[in-house]
Amino acid sequence: MLSSRGVQTMYRGLLGSQIPEPSVLVSSPLLSPLSARPVCWLSVNRRCLVNRKMSENGLASRRGKVLTMETMNPHVKKVEYAVRGPIVQRAVEIEKELKEGAKKPFSEVIKANIGDAHAMGQQPITFFRQVLALCSYPELLNSPLFPEDAKNRARHLLQSCGGGSIGAYSASQGIECVRKDIARYIEQRDGGIPCNPDNIYLSTGASDAIVTILKLLVCGEGQNRTGAMIPIPQYPLYSAALTELGAVQINYYLDEENCWSLDISELRRALLDARQHCKPRVLCIINPGNPTGQVQSRKCIEDVIRFAAEENLFLMADEVYQDNVYADGCQFHSFKKVLFEMGLPYMNTVELTSFHSTSKCYMGECGFRGGYMEVVNVDPEVKAQLTKLVSVRLCPPVPGQALMDLVVNSPKPGEPSYATFVKERTATLRSLAERAKLTEQILNTVPGIRCNPVQGAMYSFPRITIPERAVQEAKEKGQAPDMFYCMQLLDETGICVVPGSGFGQKDGTYHFRMTILPPTEKLKILLQKVKEFHLHFTEQYS
């Protein structure tokens, strides 16, 4: 066994001057009073000896990383998510550069890339935040600063939580009273069509529920692999989830010339083509549309339901923007309502899951990650498997569940908070409608930009003309032409939008997606900058 001096000598030989002489060690303030050596000396000695022994045995030289780019899940490497992709990473870098004093032709980055309402200045609904504050800190129930209806909602929720605390786990499917409130909301929304609370599953935003259902649907190998039909342009959650799960993405194209409408003949074309290489099993619909902002007519929804019935497809209806309808003559129709009003055989055969969220509409509460799904006509044994699958993650965030309850159980006429609630909700939706119209009008004054009416949701998806010289320069840089365009826009104006290639588009066309969420005055500035940039960009590359 080595003596203390022997170990020191050995270390000095291995590490040179990094190990101090014994005289230095004695005077160090970090000495152990018993050993006159550094407190960490023994552990360092042992580590070195173990490392040396491993090297002698050849272990260190043989061992590499267990997880590498070559050994990781290949599906994950293929996942792309444009909404938070390279353009946003560059925007974050520019923000840091501005903070560090870098000189730019702009003073701030305007992030119009994502539907994050509160980040863009939208104010929370007072009633929602009051109840959540009461739930988070029940001592406030004694405060005279909160209205009685907010206190009653908080008590209602807390009584349903373990230990009377939103810090406790809930049932995996969600708090029972919340599911009952959601069921009542759906019945009222759909004109009295029954809704069973047992068919409601709370989720971590709608995204989590969508991925969960896709997990149940994906199976098979080769030509029997599950194919999922998704709209193009699409919200990149769908393409990312399908890639991660190893499913086949089946693109059906929305009709840009007719305000991004859905054509059943295009659905049939996509389905027949896909059957050559996979097994189509699911049809995804986004209504109102993201990124395209269209609102589907009742006739269109009926046609989709008939198509799904004829082709034996599972329907997934993404309805998170159901309150965001702005255009005259447009109205939101839930897929469930239309399904049941179509009667037999559709109402009891077509399998449907619909999704809603606290993140959009007039709420904009993205960070709370609240959402739900309703499953209709799903096989009872499959439903048991769904319940098992969600139980693996214990439960959705309880504050998000509480917020979802408030959305579906908002103040009623005669309650203290009703007038303020209606005023705030109406003002938010009216402002969004004004901004939707403003975006369309200004963009359509720009030569080389064409913008369809923003009928609903929170986005515009204008088509842009990119000169051939710019297309060639983009290809030389290994970028999609609209990514090249959007990067230039960001670097020159500070405006962050997402290239259309991240959502999908017909070959030879170019777009970008931008939110209509910035406050009106800032939105006007943004649109004016886009106009000036596009004119300059076109002149530069013509």
MITIDO-625059 format. One record per residue (C-alpha): residue number from 1; chain; x, y, z. Coordinates in pm, 1 decimal. Example, Ala and Ser with C-alpha at 12.3 -4.5 7.8 and 13.67 -1.06 7.14 Angstrom:
1_A_1230.0_-450.0_780.0
2_A_1367.0_-106.0_714.0
//
This chain:
1_A_0.0_0.0_0.0
2_A_138.4_341.4_-97.3
3_A_231.5_588.6_173.6
4_A_97.9_944.6_164.5
5_A_431.3_1068.4_21.6
6_A_431.2_782.9_-228.2
7_A_88.3_878.7_-354.4
8_A_193.5_1243.5_-382.3
9_A_501.1_1141.3_-579.7
10_A_292.4_926.6_-808.3
11_A_50.8_1217.6_-873.6
12_A_335.7_1457.0_-934.6
13_A_468.6_1222.4_-1196.0
14_A_130.6_1191.7_-1360.8
15_A_17.2_1555.2_-1342.0
16_A_342.3_1753.1_-1316.5
17_A_331.6_2079.8_-1129.0
18_A_-46.6_2064.4_-1065.8
19_A_17.9_1880.2_-733.6
20_A_170.9_2108.7_-469.2
21_A_468.4_2018.2_-255.9
22_A_394.4_1884.5_96.6
23_A_511.6_2212.9_247.5
24_A_245.1_2397.3_50.0
25_A_-17.3_2145.9_155.2
26_A_63.1_2194.5_522.0
27_A_-0.7_2568.2_498.6
28_A_-321.6_2534.5_298.8
29_A_-638.7_2656.7_471.6
30_A_-820.9_2356.3_323.6
31_A_-630.3_2109.6_543.5
32_A_-800.9_1829.5_727.0
33_A_-699.3_1880.3_1091.9
34_A_-629.7_1508.4_1130.2
35_A_-426.3_1439.8_820.7
36_A_-261.3_1771.2_725.5
37_A_-378.5_1701.5_368.7
38_A_-658.8_1848.8_156.7
39_A_-999.4_1710.7_254.5
40_A_-1056.3_1587.1_-101.9
41_A_-709.3_1425.0_-127.0
42_A_-819.5_1069.2_-54.3
43_A_-1105.2_1073.6_-304.4
44_A_-877.7_1222.7_-570.6
45_A_-618.5_954.0_-499.0
46_A_-872.3_681.2_-538.1
47_A_-1012.5_823.2_-861.7
48_A_-667.7_845.3_-1012.5
49_A_-575.0_495.3_-905.9
50_A_-902.7_355.3_-1044.0
51_A_-858.2_540.7_-1372.4
52_A_-498.7_419.3_-1395.9
53_A_-605.2_62.1_-1321.2
54_A_-878.5_80.1_-1587.4
55_A_-630.0_210.3_-1839.9
56_A_-396.8_-72.9_-1754.6
57_A_-677.8_-316.7_-1817.7
58_A_-761.8_-147.5_-2148.1
59_A_-1116.1_-53.1_-2036.5
60_A_-1090.3_323.8_-2077.3
61_A_-949.3_298.8_-2424.5
62_A_-1228.2_65.7_-2536.9
63_A_-1526.6_244.1_-2385.8
64_A_-1703.3_502.8_-2604.3
65_A_-2033.8_684.4_-2564.8
66_A_-2331.5_451.4_-2540.9
67_A_-2557.9_710.0_-2706.1
68_A_-2421.8_862.2_-3025.9
69_A_-2569.4_996.6_-3347.6
70_A_-2508.8_653.0_-3493.5
71_A_-2674.6_458.9_-3208.9
72_A_-2968.2_690.0_-3124.0
73_A_-3325.4_636.1_-3240.4
74_A_-3312.9_707.2_-3617.1
75_A_-3671.0_834.9_-3620.1
76_A_-3583.8_1113.8_-3376.1
77_A_-3303.8_1237.7_-3602.1
78_A_-3556.2_1285.8_-3881.2
79_A_-3795.1_1493.1_-3669.4
80_A_-3828.2_1858.4_-3771.2
81_A_-4036.9_2131.0_-3607.0
82_A_-4024.7_2452.7_-3802.9
83_A_-4210.8_2668.5_-3550.2
84_A_-3908.6_2648.6_-3318.6
85_A_-3648.5_2565.8_-3582.2
86_A_-3335.0_2741.0_-3720.8
87_A_-3510.4_3071.4_-3785.3
88_A_-3608.4_3098.8_-3419.0
89_A_-3260.9_2998.0_-3301.9
90_A_-3119.5_3281.2_-3510.8
91_A_-3376.6_3520.6_-3361.9
92_A_-3258.7_3426.9_-3011.3
93_A_-2896.7_3491.5_-3114.9
94_A_-2990.1_3834.8_-3250.5
95_A_-3169.9_3921.0_-2925.8
96_A_-2852.1_3839.7_-2733.3
97_A_-2646.7_4048.8_-2972.2
98_A_-2881.1_4345.3_-2920.4
99_A_-2853.6_4312.0_-2542.9
100_A_-2474.8_4310.5_-2573.3
101_A_-2487.0_4641.4_-2762.0
102_A_-2458.9_4523.1_-3121.5
103_A_-2573.8_4779.1_-3377.5
104_A_-2863.6_4661.1_-3593.2
105_A_-3104.1_4840.0_-3826.0
106_A_-3376.4_4763.6_-3568.4
107_A_-3408.0_4781.8_-3189.8
108_A_-3600.2_4461.9_-3115.6
109_A_-3688.9_4121.1_-3254.5
110_A_-4060.6_4081.1_-3323.0
111_A_-4144.8_3711.4_-3288.4
112_A_-4437.3_3654.1_-3519.1
113_A_-4345.2_3289.3_-3558.7
114_A_-4561.1_3125.5_-3292.8
115_A_-4913.6_3154.8_-3155.1
116_A_-4802.5_3263.9_-2808.4
117_A_-5065.5_3525.2_-2731.2
118_A_-4947.4_3648.9_-2391.7
119_A_-4588.7_3678.7_-2511.5
120_A_-4721.2_3918.4_-2775.8
121_A_-4903.8_4133.5_-2520.9
122_A_-5251.0_3978.2_-2495.7
123_A_-5382.9_4019.7_-2141.9
124_A_-5506.5_3722.4_-1935.6
125_A_-5875.6_3693.1_-1856.1
126_A_-5915.4_3831.9_-1503.4
127_A_-6155.8_3565.8_-1377.7
128_A_-5927.1_3281.5_-1485.7
129_A_-5627.6_3423.3_-1307.3
130_A_-5827.2_3503.4_-993.6
131_A_-5948.0_3145.9_-957.0
132_A_-5603.7_3002.4_-1031.1
133_A_-5451.1_3233.5_-769.3
134_A_-5708.0_3113.6_-514.7
135_A_-5638.0_2750.3_-602.1
136_A_-5262.9_2802.3_-575.1
137_A_-5284.3_2985.3_-241.8
138_A_-5611.7_2897.5_-64.7
139_A_-5538.7_3146.3_215.4
140_A_-5662.4_3407.3_-33.4
141_A_-6013.6_3266.2_1.4
142_A_-6034.5_3486.3_311.6
143_A_-5945.6_3798.6_113.9
144_A_-6216.8_4054.2_28.9
145_A_-6029.7_4134.9_-294.6
146_A_-6177.5_3836.3_-480.1
147_A_-6538.8_3806.3_-599.1
148_A_-6754.1_3529.9_-453.6
149_A_-6804.9_3344.7_-780.9
150_A_-6425.6_3314.1_-821.3
151_A_-6403.1_3179.4_-465.4
152_A_-6683.1_2931.1_-532.5
153_A_-6508.6_2800.2_-845.2
154_A_-6184.6_2763.6_-650.5
155_A_-6356.8_2571.2_-370.4
156_A_-6527.9_2349.9_-628.1
157_A_-6191.7_2260.7_-780.4
158_A_-5998.6_2223.9_-454.7
159_A_-6258.3_1988.8_-310.1
160_A_-6189.2_1757.1_-604.7
161_A_-5811.4_1755.4_-549.8
162_A_-5626.4_1519.6_-318.0
163_A_-5570.4_1691.6_14.9
164_A_-5749.5_1997.2_-120.0
165_A_-5434.3_2094.8_-314.4
166_A_-5363.0_2141.6_-685.7
167_A_-5017.2_2010.7_-600.7
168_A_-5160.0_1658.4_-567.4
169_A_-5180.9_1405.4_-849.9
170_A_-5520.3_1369.7_-1014.3
171_A_-5674.5_1064.9_-1177.3
172_A_-5484.4_984.7_-1497.2
173_A_-5786.2_1061.7_-1713.9
174_A_-5829.2_1393.1_-1534.5
175_A_-6023.2_1531.2_-1238.4
176_A_-6375.2_1388.9_-1247.2
177_A_-6557.0_1717.9_-1183.5
178_A_-6358.2_1882.0_-1465.5
179_A_-6452.5_1604.1_-1707.8
180_A_-6817.8_1646.2_-1608.2
181_A_-6796.7_2021.2_-1668.0
182_A_-6637.1_1962.9_-2009.4
183_A_-6912.9_1716.7_-2100.4
184_A_-7179.7_1975.9_-2011.8
185_A_-6994.1_2238.6_-2216.8
186_A_-6982.5_2009.3_-2522.5
187_A_-7353.5_1929.5_-2487.8
188_A_-7439.1_2301.0_-2477.3
189_A_-7203.3_2382.1_-2766.2
190_A_-7349.6_2105.3_-2983.1
191_A_-7716.6_2178.4_-2918.2
192_A_-7788.3_1908.7_-2663.0
193_A_-7612.4_1611.1_-2822.7
194_A_-7514.9_1388.9_-2526.0
195_A_-7155.2_1372.5_-2405.7
196_A_-7029.9_1108.4_-2164.4
197_A_-6766.5_1238.6_-1917.2
198_A_-6602.8_895.4_-1938.3
199_A_-6514.8_977.1_-2300.7
200_A_-6322.4_1288.6_-2192.2
201_A_-5946.4_1274.5_-2133.8
202_A_-5762.6_1576.5_-1994.1
203_A_-5420.7_1632.0_-2149.2
204_A_-5104.6_1842.7_-2142.9
205_A_-5232.6_2078.2_-2408.5
206_A_-5396.1_1941.9_-2723.0
207_A_-5056.4_1837.7_-2863.3
208_A_-5008.9_1568.4_-2600.3
209_A_-5352.9_1420.9_-2672.8
210_A_-5290.7_1420.1_-3049.4
211_A_-4962.9_1231.3_-3010.8
212_A_-5126.9_984.5_-2770.6
213_A_-5399.0_893.1_-3021.5
214_A_-5142.6_857.1_-3300.1
215_A_-4949.9_614.1_-3080.1
216_A_-5256.6_391.7_-3062.5
217_A_-5305.9_404.2_-3438.4
218_A_-4951.9_337.8_-3560.1
219_A_-4863.4_-24.3_-3633.4
220_A_-4744.9_-256.6_-3910.7
221_A_-4434.8_-290.9_-4126.1
222_A_-4356.1_-226.1_-4491.1
223_A_-4669.3_-180.0_-4700.6
224_A_-4882.1_-244.1_-4392.2
225_A_-4738.4_51.5_-4199.9
226_A_-5001.2_296.3_-4079.2
227_A_-5052.1_595.0_-4305.9
228_A_-5193.7_920.9_-4170.2
229_A_-5351.8_1177.6_-4399.3
230_A_-5261.1_1533.0_-4301.2
231_A_-5340.1_1866.4_-4469.5
232_A_-5068.3_2052.6_-4654.5
233_A_-4991.2_2314.6_-4535.3
234_A_-5001.3_2151.4_-4190.4
235_A_-4908.9_2226.3_-3832.6
236_A_-4563.7_2061.8_-3794.3
237_A_-4669.6_1870.1_-3482.1
238_A_-4829.7_1617.0_-3714.7
239_A_-4531.7_1554.8_-3940.6
240_A_-4296.6_1548.7_-3640.0
241_A_-4510.2_1298.9_-3446.1
242_A_-4557.0_1070.6_-3746.4
243_A_-4183.3_1072.4_-3814.5
244_A_-4101.3_993.0_-3452.3
245_A_-4353.2_706.1_-3449.6
246_A_-4234.3_562.5_-3779.1
247_A_-4569.3_612.2_-3953.1
248_A_-4623.1_718.5_-4314.4
249_A_-4723.8_1078.7_-4381.7
250_A_-4988.9_1108.9_-4652.6
251_A_-5018.5_1463.2_-4785.4
252_A_-5344.3_1603.9_-4913.9
253_A_-5322.8_1958.9_-5047.1
254_A_-5558.8_2237.9_-4950.6
255_A_-5679.7_2453.9_-5240.2
256_A_-5502.0_2789.3_-5211.5
257_A_-5693.1_2933.5_-5507.9
258_A_-6017.9_2879.1_-5316.3
259_A_-5917.9_3017.5_-4977.0
260_A_-5744.0_2696.4_-4866.6
261_A_-6060.6_2489.8_-4898.6
262_A_-6060.8_2110.8_-4865.3
263_A_-6155.4_1917.9_-5179.6
264_A_-6278.2_1559.3_-5141.7
265_A_-6134.5_1466.3_-5483.3
266_A_-5790.3_1563.8_-5348.5
267_A_-5846.3_1342.1_-5042.5
268_A_-5931.0_1053.1_-5274.0
269_A_-5623.7_1113.0_-5492.0
270_A_-5394.9_1115.3_-5189.8
271_A_-5556.2_800.9_-5046.1
272_A_-5528.9_599.7_-5368.2
273_A_-5165.5_698.7_-5417.2
274_A_-5081.4_608.0_-5059.0
275_A_-5235.4_261.5_-5079.0
276_A_-4951.8_165.0_-5310.5
277_A_-4700.1_181.3_-5024.2
278_A_-4884.0_189.2_-4687.6
279_A_-5214.2_128.5_-4513.5
280_A_-5404.6_456.1_-4463.6
281_A_-5589.4_442.1_-4131.2
282_A_-5634.2_796.7_-4007.4
283_A_-5747.5_1132.9_-4146.1
284_A_-5641.3_1450.2_-3962.8
285_A_-5837.5_1772.9_-4000.3
286_A_-5744.4_2115.3_-3856.7
287_A_-6046.3_2345.3_-3832.7
288_A_-6011.9_2643.5_-3814.9
289_A_-5689.0_2594.0_-4005.2
290_A_-5330.4_2631.5_-3892.2
291_A_-5131.9_2780.9_-4068.5
292_A_-5387.7_2871.6_-4333.7
293_A_-5668.3_3028.6_-4128.8
294_A_-5959.7_2880.2_-4325.2
295_A_-6290.3_2779.0_-4162.5
296_A_-6459.1_2472.4_-4306.5
297_A_-6821.5_2483.8_-4412.9
298_A_-7076.0_2240.0_-4277.0
299_A_-7105.5_2076.7_-4620.7
300_A_-6728.8_2020.9_-4629.3
301_A_-6739.5_1853.8_-4285.8
302_A_-7026.0_1629.5_-4397.6
303_A_-6827.6_1528.8_-4707.7
304_A_-6523.0_1450.0_-4494.2
305_A_-6729.3_1231.9_-4259.5
306_A_-6879.9_1039.1_-4553.0
307_A_-6533.6_992.4_-4700.9
308_A_-6398.1_860.6_-4369.6
309_A_-6691.1_620.3_-4341.1
310_A_-6650.6_491.8_-4697.6
311_A_-6276.0_443.8_-4666.2
312_A_-6279.3_313.3_-4307.7
313_A_-6062.2_591.7_-4167.1
314_A_-6027.4_710.0_-3807.2
315_A_-6103.5_1084.9_-3784.8
316_A_-5892.2_1325.1_-3578.6
317_A_-6043.8_1675.0_-3553.4
318_A_-5808.2_1944.5_-3425.1
319_A_-6052.0_2213.7_-3310.2
320_A_-5833.9_2423.9_-3079.3
321_A_-5923.2_2749.8_-3262.8
322_A_-6299.2_2698.5_-3238.5
323_A_-6362.0_3045.7_-3090.5
324_A_-6132.7_3217.3_-3343.4
325_A_-6373.1_3276.7_-3634.6
326_A_-6369.6_3624.6_-3790.0
327_A_-6493.6_3629.7_-4149.5
328_A_-6852.2_3713.0_-4240.9
329_A_-7045.8_3403.1_-4339.8
330_A_-6809.0_3168.7_-4157.0
331_A_-6913.4_2962.5_-3857.5
332_A_-6746.4_2692.8_-3650.5
333_A_-6915.6_2352.0_-3671.6
334_A_-6779.3_2078.8_-3447.2
335_A_-6718.2_1745.8_-3617.7
336_A_-6908.6_1566.7_-3342.0
337_A_-7218.8_1782.0_-3385.6
338_A_-7223.4_1731.1_-3762.6
339_A_-7153.5_1357.8_-3721.0
340_A_-7452.7_1305.8_-3491.0
341_A_-7683.3_1527.0_-3695.3
342_A_-7603.1_1315.7_-4002.0
343_A_-7771.0_1028.2_-3818.6
344_A_-7731.6_659.3_-3892.5
345_A_-7513.1_488.3_-3996.0
346_A_-7250.9_758.3_-3938.3
347_A_-7328.0_862.6_-3581.6
348_A_-7256.8_520.4_-3432.5
349_A_-6983.9_391.5_-3665.5
350_A_-6735.1_665.9_-3757.2
351_A_-6453.0_673.5_-3501.4
352_A_-6372.3_1030.6_-3402.8
353_A_-6144.0_1204.6_-3157.1
354_A_-6167.5_1582.8_-3122.6
355_A_-5924.3_1812.1_-2942.1
356_A_-5944.6_2145.0_-2760.2
357_A_-5699.7_2354.5_-2559.4
358_A_-5658.5_2649.9_-2323.4
359_A_-5373.4_2783.1_-2537.6
360_A_-5565.1_2959.4_-2816.0
361_A_-5905.1_3128.3_-2872.6
362_A_-5950.4_3429.4_-2640.5
363_A_-5760.7_3260.8_-2353.3
364_A_-5408.1_3235.7_-2496.1
365_A_-5290.9_3051.6_-2182.3
366_A_-5020.0_2848.4_-2357.9
367_A_-4793.6_2800.0_-2057.4
368_A_-5050.4_2622.6_-1841.9
369_A_-5060.1_2331.5_-2088.8
370_A_-5429.1_2256.7_-2048.5
371_A_-5632.0_2056.6_-2297.6
372_A_-5871.0_1769.4_-2352.6
373_A_-5988.8_1518.9_-2608.9
374_A_-6324.1_1349.4_-2654.6
375_A_-6330.1_1000.1_-2804.6
376_A_-6640.4_887.0_-2993.5
377_A_-6726.3_537.1_-3120.1
378_A_-6390.2_398.9_-3005.4
379_A_-6376.7_25.4_-2930.3
380_A_-6418.5_-23.7_-2550.7
381_A_-6110.0_-245.6_-2531.1
382_A_-5904.3_13.5_-2717.6
383_A_-6036.8_278.8_-2480.8
384_A_-5909.0_70.3_-2189.3
385_A_-5567.8_67.0_-2357.7
386_A_-5587.3_446.0_-2398.2
387_A_-5657.6_482.0_-2027.1
388_A_-5361.0_258.2_-1952.9
389_A_-5136.6_462.2_-2182.2
390_A_-5222.0_796.7_-2021.3
391_A_-5174.9_645.1_-1674.6
392_A_-4806.5_586.9_-1752.0
393_A_-4757.9_965.2_-1730.5
394_A_-4956.7_979.5_-1404.0
395_A_-5170.2_1283.4_-1487.3
396_A_-5180.5_1608.3_-1684.5
397_A_-5074.5_1926.3_-1498.8
398_A_-5346.5_1996.4_-1244.5
399_A_-5332.2_2380.1_-1282.3
400_A_-5390.9_2324.6_-1654.8
401_A_-5689.6_2103.8_-1574.0
402_A_-5826.6_2373.8_-1344.0
403_A_-5788.6_2634.2_-1619.3
404_A_-5961.2_2405.3_-1869.6
405_A_-6250.9_2381.3_-1625.8
406_A_-6278.8_2760.2_-1612.4
407_A_-6286.7_2781.1_-1992.3
408_A_-6582.6_2542.0_-2010.8
409_A_-6744.9_2671.7_-1690.1
410_A_-6703.0_3047.0_-1722.9
411_A_-6904.5_3310.3_-1528.7
412_A_-7281.3_3298.3_-1579.4
413_A_-7526.6_3588.0_-1613.1
414_A_-7599.6_3730.9_-1271.1
415_A_-7263.4_3632.5_-1120.4
416_A_-7028.4_3910.9_-1002.7
417_A_-6758.7_3837.3_-1263.5
418_A_-6987.7_3797.3_-1564.2
419_A_-6980.6_4152.2_-1699.6
420_A_-6601.5_4184.7_-1680.5
421_A_-6553.3_3839.5_-1831.2
422_A_-6777.2_3909.7_-2130.8
423_A_-6615.6_4249.8_-2185.2
424_A_-6261.3_4102.9_-2186.0
425_A_-6350.4_3804.2_-2406.1
426_A_-6537.4_4018.6_-2657.1
427_A_-6261.2_4278.2_-2674.6
428_A_-5993.2_4014.2_-2734.6
429_A_-6183.8_3839.0_-3013.0
430_A_-6287.2_4169.2_-3173.8
431_A_-5925.9_4288.0_-3174.4
432_A_-5809.4_3961.3_-3331.1
433_A_-6074.5_3997.2_-3602.8
434_A_-5953.5_4351.3_-3677.7
435_A_-5591.8_4234.5_-3696.8
436_A_-5686.7_3945.6_-3924.6
437_A_-5846.6_4191.2_-4169.3
438_A_-5559.8_4438.1_-4137.7
439_A_-5302.6_4168.5_-4217.1
440_A_-5486.3_4058.8_-4530.3
441_A_-5539.2_4415.3_-4653.8
442_A_-5182.1_4540.4_-4609.8
443_A_-5009.3_4229.6_-4744.0
444_A_-5225.3_4237.1_-5056.0
445_A_-5096.2_4588.1_-5138.9
446_A_-4745.4_4446.9_-5189.5
447_A_-4651.2_4341.5_-5545.5
448_A_-4534.3_3980.5_-5525.5
449_A_-4732.0_3891.6_-5210.0
450_A_-5079.2_3738.2_-5213.5
451_A_-5271.6_3674.3_-4893.1
452_A_-5597.6_3482.1_-4863.8
453_A_-5859.1_3609.1_-4616.6
454_A_-5777.2_3509.2_-4258.3
455_A_-6116.4_3355.2_-4180.3
456_A_-6011.5_3216.2_-3842.4
457_A_-5731.4_3093.3_-3613.1
458_A_-5432.9_3323.8_-3546.7
459_A_-5216.2_3315.0_-3859.1
460_A_-5169.5_3437.7_-4210.4
461_A_-4997.2_3220.6_-4472.0
462_A_-4921.7_3457.1_-4762.3
463_A_-4772.4_3339.7_-5089.0
464_A_-4455.8_3519.7_-5194.1
465_A_-4281.8_3551.2_-5529.3
466_A_-3906.9_3490.9_-5499.3
467_A_-3683.7_3596.7_-5792.3
468_A_-3489.8_3321.1_-5966.2
469_A_-3153.4_3468.9_-5864.6
470_A_-3254.4_3442.4_-5499.7
471_A_-3374.3_3084.2_-5554.4
472_A_-3033.8_2992.4_-5698.1
473_A_-2843.1_3164.4_-5417.8
474_A_-3056.0_2980.7_-5162.0
475_A_-2977.1_2646.4_-5326.3
476_A_-2606.2_2727.7_-5320.6
477_A_-2637.2_2785.7_-4945.2
478_A_-2826.4_2458.4_-4902.0
479_A_-3144.0_2641.4_-4794.1
480_A_-3503.2_2630.9_-4912.4
481_A_-3575.3_2956.1_-5098.8
482_A_-3836.8_3069.4_-4846.6
483_A_-3598.7_2992.2_-4559.1
484_A_-3339.8_3211.5_-4733.2
485_A_-3604.3_3484.2_-4766.9
486_A_-3712.5_3460.9_-4400.8
487_A_-3352.9_3465.3_-4275.2
488_A_-3288.0_3781.1_-4475.7
489_A_-3608.2_3932.1_-4337.9
490_A_-3495.3_3854.7_-3983.1
491_A_-3142.4_3988.2_-4027.8
492_A_-3256.3_4310.7_-4193.6
493_A_-3575.0_4394.2_-4000.8
494_A_-3578.6_4185.9_-3680.8
495_A_-3906.9_4021.0_-3783.3
496_A_-3922.2_3647.5_-3717.1
497_A_-4165.9_3449.7_-3932.4
498_A_-4158.9_3082.5_-4035.9
499_A_-4091.4_2972.5_-4395.6
500_A_-4372.8_2787.8_-4567.2
501_A_-4141.9_2494.3_-4637.8
502_A_-4167.8_2409.9_-4267.0
503_A_-4542.4_2352.5_-4305.9
504_A_-4547.5_2201.1_-4652.8
505_A_-4654.7_2364.7_-4979.1
506_A_-4695.6_2275.6_-5343.5
507_A_-4369.6_2252.2_-5539.3
508_A_-4271.6_2581.5_-5695.5
509_A_-4467.9_2792.0_-5447.6
510_A_-4325.4_2983.7_-5151.5
511_A_-4494.0_3116.5_-4839.2
512_A_-4433.4_3224.2_-4483.6
513_A_-4649.4_3195.1_-4173.9
514_A_-4691.6_3488.1_-3939.4
515_A_-4918.4_3536.9_-3640.5
516_A_-5173.2_3816.8_-3621.1
517_A_-5107.5_3842.5_-3245.6
518_A_-4886.6_4155.6_-3214.4
519_A_-5079.4_4457.4_-3081.1
520_A_-5238.9_4656.7_-3361.8
521_A_-4983.1_4938.6_-3368.9
522_A_-4690.9_4695.8_-3361.0
523_A_-4861.8_4480.9_-3625.8
524_A_-4886.7_4784.3_-3855.0
525_A_-4514.0_4846.1_-3811.7
526_A_-4440.5_4478.8_-3876.1
527_A_-4647.5_4468.5_-4194.1
528_A_-4493.5_4792.2_-4322.4
529_A_-4145.6_4649.2_-4263.8
530_A_-4241.8_4330.5_-4448.3
531_A_-4368.0_4541.6_-4737.8
532_A_-4047.3_4747.6_-4757.4
533_A_-3828.7_4439.8_-4724.0
534_A_-4010.4_4248.7_-4997.6
535_A_-3980.8_4537.2_-5242.1
536_A_-3609.4_4574.4_-5164.6
537_A_-3548.9_4197.3_-5179.9
538_A_-3724.4_4171.6_-5516.9
539_A_-3524.8_4462.4_-5659.5
540_A_-3197.2_4323.3_-5520.2
541_A_-3237.1_3981.4_-5684.5
542_A_-3417.4_4079.9_-6006.3
//
